[in-house]
Amino acid sequence: MTIAIIIAVCIILLVLGFLLPRLSRHPQRGVDKTLGGGQGVASALPGKLGEWAQKPFSSSRKATNKSAAKGREGRSKMPT
């Protein structure tokens, strides 16, 4: 279920980045802040458990940021 939510968020950010490049930064920051909060809580766990618990949040943040960036990149490459 969590994977499906992250995939949906990536698709939404991709479309927003393509259609509204400047306005897509605010939702991207919101998602980044939310996942960053979860990553911070998970990293507070002791030892290796903290490293393992924060990895899904880290990879999800990377995926959402990359998705939004690709949407903006695609828009910038369109002919005028």
C-alpha positions in Angstrom: 0.0 0.0 0.0 2.8 2.4 0.9 4.5 1.7 -2.4 1.3 2.5 -4.3 1.0 5.8 -2.5 4.6 6.8 -3.3 4.1 5.8 -6.9 0.9 8.0 -7.0 2.8 10.9 -5.5 5.6 10.5 -8.0 3.1 10.6 -10.9 1.3 13.6 -9.5 4.6 15.5 -9.0 5.7 14.5 -12.6 2.5 15.9 -14.1 2.6 19.0 -11.9 6.2 19.5 -12.9 5.3 19.3 -16.6 2.1 21.4 -16.5 3.0 24.0 -13.9 6.8 23.9 -13.4 7.1 26.9 -11.1 4.1 25.9 -9.0 5.3 22.3 -8.6 8.0 23.3 -6.2 5.7 23.9 -3.2 4.1 20.4 -3.3 7.5 18.9 -3.8 8.8 20.6 -0.7 5.7 19.5 1.2 6.3 15.8 0.3 10.0 16.2 1.0 9.3 17.7 4.4 6.8 14.9 5.3 9.1 12.1 4.2 12.0 13.9 5.9 10.1 13.9 9.2 9.5 10.2 9.0 13.1 9.7 8.1 14.2 11.7 11.2 12.0 9.7 13.5 13.2 6.4 12.0 16.8 7.4 12.3 16.4 7.9 16.1 16.1 4.1 16.5 19.2 2.5 18.0 22.1 1.1 15.9 21.5 -0.6 12.6 17.8 -0.6 13.1 17.8 3.1 12.7 19.7 2.9 9.4 17.4 0.2 8.0 14.2 2.1 9.1 15.2 5.3 7.4 16.2 3.8 4.1 12.6 3.5 2.7 12.0 7.2 3.5 15.3 8.2 1.9 14.7 6.3 -1.3 11.1 7.6 -1.5 12.4 11.2 -1.1 14.9 10.6 -3.9 12.2 9.2 -6.2 9.7 12.0 -5.6 12.4 14.7 -6.1 13.6 13.0 -9.3 10.1 12.7 -10.6 9.3 16.3 -10.1 12.7 17.3 -11.7 12.0 15.1 -14.7 8.6 16.8 -15.2 10.2 20.2 -15.2 13.0 19.1 -17.4 10.5 17.6 -20.0 8.6 20.9 -20.0 11.8 22.9 -20.6 12.7 20.8 -23.6 9.4 21.3 -25.3 9.5 23.4 -28.5 7.9 26.9 -28.1 
